[in-house]
C-alpha cells in the first residue's frame, strides 16, 4: 500500500502507513478499510469522497488537528474499533457513525456541515471544538465527551446527547437536547434547550425556550443561573449543595412568555455565596428570582429545606405565587413567595 493510493475495493493494512501529505483516498462504494491493528498517519490521513457504505475499522488514524480525516459527499460511513487522533471534517457526510471509537485530543477541531448527519455511540470524543453547521444534526449516545472550548451548532442544525458523560466549557446551539447524561459546563445557550433525567453541576443559561425536567443539580459555585429566557418549564428537579442558590432566575428584561417552576426540591444551598443578582442582592437561597415586574413566572408546589438563608427569595410583586410552596428549616423563611 502506497501513500496517496486511491482505493476502489476493500483493503487491509499489513504494516503502518506513514505519509507526509495524503494517506489513503476512498473512491469506491462498499469499501472496507481494515487497519489490521496498524497506524495510518498523514496530514490528511484519510479522504472519503463521493461514495457510500465505507467502513474503517481496527486500528489507528493520525492526522492534522483540522481535517485530518475528510468526508465529502458521503453516505453511511462507519468508523469502528478505531483510535482517530485527528480532527474530522465532514461536508455532506450523511449518516456517519462513530462506534466504539476514541477520537481527538485537546487540540482537534471537528466540524460536520452542509447537510451532514452523525451519530457517535459508545465512544470517547475529545477536542478543542465539536461543531455541527448548515442543516447537520449531530447525536452523541452513551459516550465520554470532553471539549475544552465549545460545542455548538447553527440555526439549521441540532445537538443531542443521550447518556454518557459530557464536559464542555461552552455549549451553544439552536436546538440542544441533553437526556440522561452527566454534565459539567460553565455556560449553555440555545434557542430551544431541553435537559431531562440528567445529573449536572450548575451553569449559566441563555435560552429562548427552556425545558428542565427530573434532573439532579449538585455541588457547584453558582447553581443553575438563568440570565436569558422567554418561556419554559422547570419541573421535578432536585437542587442541592450549591454554593449559591440552587436555581437563580436573574433577568434584566421582562419575560416574553410564561415560565413555570414547579415540584422542585431545594436543599442545603447557599452556604458559600459568591454571586449577586442584577440588583446587587446576594444569592444564597434555595431558589432566587430577580426579574422585572409584569412577567408571567409562576412558582408553585416546590419544597425547600436547610438552605443558608431563604427557602425562596423573590422581589415582591415580580413572580406569580401559585401556592403549595413549602419551607423547612430555612432561617429567613421566604420573601416574595408564601410558604
N, C-alpha and C positions, 0 to 999 in steps of 0.2 A: 504494500500500500504506500503510495507516494503523497507528499504534501500537495494540496490543491486538487486532488483527484475528484472527478465528477462521478457520482455513484448512481447507477440506474437499477441495480439489483442488490439483494441483501449481501452483507459482508460481515466478517468477524475479524477483529484485530488479533494478531498473534504476538504483537510487541507494542511498546509505547510508540506513538507517533508525535514527534515534536517538530513544529514548523515555525517559521518566522511570521508569515502573514496569514494565510488561509490553511486550515486543516483539511476538512472534507466538505464537499458540496453534494447535497442530496437532490437529485433531479429526476427521480422516477417514483411512481406510485407504489405503495405497499412495501417500501424498502425497510428492512430491519438492519440497524447498525448495532451489532453486538460487540461491545468493547472488550469483552473477554477478560475483565479484571485489569485492563491496561488503561493508560492515560492518553487522551487526545489533547494536545496542547498547541495553541497558536493565538495570535492576536484575535482573529475571528476563527475560533476553533471549529465551529460548525455553522454552515449556511444551508437552510432548508427552504426551497423556493418553488412555488407553483406546483405543489404536489399534495397528495392525500395519503393518509394512513402510514405515516412514518413512525417507526418505533426505535428509540435509542435506549440501550439498557446495559447494565452490568459493568460499570467502570467509572472512570473519572474524566471530566472535561474541564480544562483550564484555559481561560481566555481573558480578554480585556474586561475591565470592570463595567464598561458601557458597550454593549453589543458584542460581547464575546461569543454569544450564541444568537444567531439571527434566524427568525422565522418570517418569511414573506409570502403572503397569499397561500396559506396552507390550511389543510383541513384534517382534524383528528391526528395531530402529532402527539405522541406519548413518550415521556421520559420516565423510566422506572429503575429502581435499584441503582441509582447513579449519584455521584457527587459532582456538582456543577459549580466550580469556582470561577464564575463569570456572571456578568450581567446579561439578562435576556432581553432582546429587542424583538417584540412580536408586532408585525404590521399585517393586518388582515389574517391573523393567526387564529382561525376559528376552531373551537372545540379542542383546545390544547389541554393536556393533562400532565401534571407532575405528580407521580405516585411513588411514595417511599424514596424521596429524593432529598439530598442535602444541597441546598443552593445558596450561593452568595458568600460574601464576607462583609466586613464593616464598611467597605468602600464601593460595593457593587450598586449599580442603578438598573432596576428592571422596569421596563415600560411595555405595556400592551396597548395598541392603538388601532385606529382605522377599522373598526368592526371586528376586533379580536374578541375571543372569549377564552377564559382559562379557569380550570379547577385545579387546586393544589390539595392533595389529600395525604394524610399520614406522613407528612414531610417536615423538614426543618428549613425555614427561609430566613436568611439574614441579609442585611444590606443597609446602604445609606438611604435608599428610597425604593418604593414599590408603587407604580402609578398605572392607572387604567384610564385611558382617554378616548374620546371620539367613538361613542357607541360601543364600548368594550366592557361588558360585565365580567367581574372577577370574583371568584369564590375560593375561600380557604377553609378546608374542613379538617378538624382534628389534627392540627399541625402546630409546631412551635414557630412563631413568627416574631422576629426581633429586628426592628427597623430603627436605626439610630436617629434619623431625622423625620421623614414624613411618609405616610401612606395617604394617597389621595387619588381622586378621580374627578372628571369634569362633569358638565351638566347632562351629558347623554349616557353616562356610564354609572356603574354601581360597584360597591364592595360589600361582600357578605362573608362574615366569619361565623363558623359553626364549630363549637367545641375547641379544645386545644388551649394554647397559651398565646397571648398577644401583648407585645410590648413595643410601643412606638411613642416617640416624643410628641408627635403631632399627627392627627388624622383629620382629613378634610375631604368631603365628598358631597355630591348632590344626594345620593341615596346610599346610606351607610346602615348596615344591619349587623348586629352582634347577638348571637344566640349561644347560650351555654358555654361561654368561654371564661378564662381567667385573664383579666385585662389590667395592664398598667399603662397609663398615659398621662401627659400633662395637659393637653388641650385637644378637644374634639369639636369639629364643626361640620354641620351638614344641613342641607335644606330639609331632608327627611331622615331623622335619626331614630332608629329603633334598637333598644337594648333590652333583652329578655333573658331571664334564667341564668344570669352570669354572676361571677364574683369579681368585684372591681375595687381598686383604690379610688380615691377621689380625683376629679379633674375639672377643668374649666370647660363649659359647654356653650357653644354658639349654635342655635338651631332655629329653623322656622317652625317645623312640626316635630314634636318630641314624644316618643312613646317609651316609657321606662317601666317594666313590669317584672315583679318577682325576682329582683336581684338582691345581692348582698354586697353592701359597701362597707369596707372596714380598713382601719389603720392608714390614715393619710393626714397631711397637714391641712388642706383646705376643705376636705369633703367634696361633695359634688356641688360646684358653684355654677349656676346658670346666669349668664350675662347677656344673652340674646335669645328671645323666644317670642313666638306669636301665639301658638296654641299647642295643646298636648295633654297627656295624662301621665301621672307618676303614681303608680298603684302597687301595693303589696310588696314593697321593698323593705329591707332592714338596713338601717344606717347605724353603725356602732363604732366607738373608739376613734372617732375622727378628732384631730387636734382642734379644729374649729367646729362649726356646725356640721351635722351630718348632711343636711341639704340646705343650700342657700339659693334663693332667687334674688338676684341683685341687678335690677334693671334701672336704666335712666330714661326709657321711653315707655309709654303705655302699651299694654298688650293689645294686639290686633284681634285676637280671638279669645276662646276660653281655654283655661288651664285648670285641670282638676288634680289635686293632691289628696289621695285617699288611701286608707287601710295600710299605711306605712307604720313602721316602728322605729323610734329614735332612742338609742340607749347609749349612755356614757360618752357623750360627745362634748367638745368644747373645753377640755381641761388644759389645752396648750394653745390658746388662741393666738393667732399671728396675722389675722386678716381683719379688715374693716369694710363695711359696705360703703356705697357711694355717698352716703350721708355722714360718714365718719363714725358710725356705731360699731363697736366691737362685735365680732361674730363668734358667739360662744354658747348658742342654744342647741337644742335638739334639731329644730328647723328654724330658719331665719328668712324672713320675707321683707325685702325692701324694694318698692316699686312705686311709680306714680299712681295716684288715685284715679278712679274711673275705669279701671280694667276689670276683667272677669276671672280672677284667680280664686277658685273655690278650695277651701281646706276643710276636710270632713273625715270623721271616723279614723283618726290616727291615734297612736299611742306613743307617749314619751315617758322615759323614766331615767333617773340617775344622771341627768345631764348637769353640766357645770353651773349654769345659771338658770335660764328659762327653758321650759319644755318647748314652747313656741314663742318666737318673737316676731311681731309684725307691726309696722306703723299703723296705729289706729285708723280705721276707715279706708285702708288700701286693699284689703282682701275680703272675700265673701266667706263668712263663718258658716259652714254648712252643718255644724253641730257634731256631736259624738266624739270630739277630741278629748283625750284623757291625759292627765299628768300625774306622775307618781314620783315623789322624792326629787323634784326639781326645785332648788332653793328659792328661786324667784317666781315660780309658778308660770304664768302665761301673760303675754302682752299682746293686745290686739286680737286675740282669739280666746273665746271662752273655753275653760277646761275644768 
